[in-house]
Amino acid sequence: MSNSTFQVLCENAPYHSKLISTIAELDYVPLALEHQTSYVDELQTRLKQSEARLKSLSETTKKERKEHESLRDSTARRLAHKLTGRKEKFHAMATKEEHEYVDALEKEFAERDAHGVLITMLDEAEREKADLMEKATHHDGLKQEISALYRQVFDGPTEEYPEDDRLEHQVHSTQALYDKIQNTLNAECRACEILAQADRTMNACEVQIKDALAHSQRAWIRYHDVWERNALSLAQATARQTQDLCQQARNVSPLVEPIGPLAIARGCVLSIFERQEDLTL
């Protein structure tokens, strides 16, 4: 055995061990970055779609509000219908306009909440992507370092190691198998992290539903019906976030099963307008 080759191996053994250990800790990064990039792209697309829906719903709400307020505040029309004995017809028209306005308002509120959730999810996803990109750069640098170390030690003739070529082939085969197993492990670990986040959002949704229930039991108190609707709207948005996270976990790992729809009852702000109607009719 050549003393020079053996000496180089001994001198670089601690450095090699450190490189191998650090690389192993970061081997999950390339696949995680690939998944995270796809997730960020998906969220950006959904956010643009939500912005378009929100713009359309906002325009619809403004139109319905204008028609509702015009009819509600029309003293002349109200008096004319009352004098001609058509008060019930006027009331039916006002109720119809009111329901259309409320429906538009609820849809806009729900979309606005969903839009806010998407913004939060995208911010978090982009921060995680930036962190993974930094780790990926470090991971690539370490792999270049260890490749340079291998070239330094093993490039050129190594008469003291006649089986070098055969062993190198075995190393490549073993590395390929290791990479495959590591990618599977990384995917399952990533799926577990996402499902843990989904569990936290599901718990938050449960708290919001209980909050809505508490307000519904005090709906006769001023503003509690508004707080009930807000809590239900937040629960709807959080439920959608939970479903999104579960779908993301399914995209990462085929072992994750679907959770099915999470239906949350829509809040209603009709009682607010009904009180106004009692004061104006």
Secondary structure as UniProt FT lines:
FT   HELIX           3..26
FT   TURN            27..28
FT   HELIX           29..72
FT   HELIX           75..83
FT   TURN            84..85
FT   HELIX           87..154
FT   TURN            159..160
FT   TURN            162..163
FT   HELIX           164..216
FT   TURN            217..220
FT   TURN            222..223
FT   HELIX           224..252
FT   TURN            254..255
FT   HELIX           270..280
//
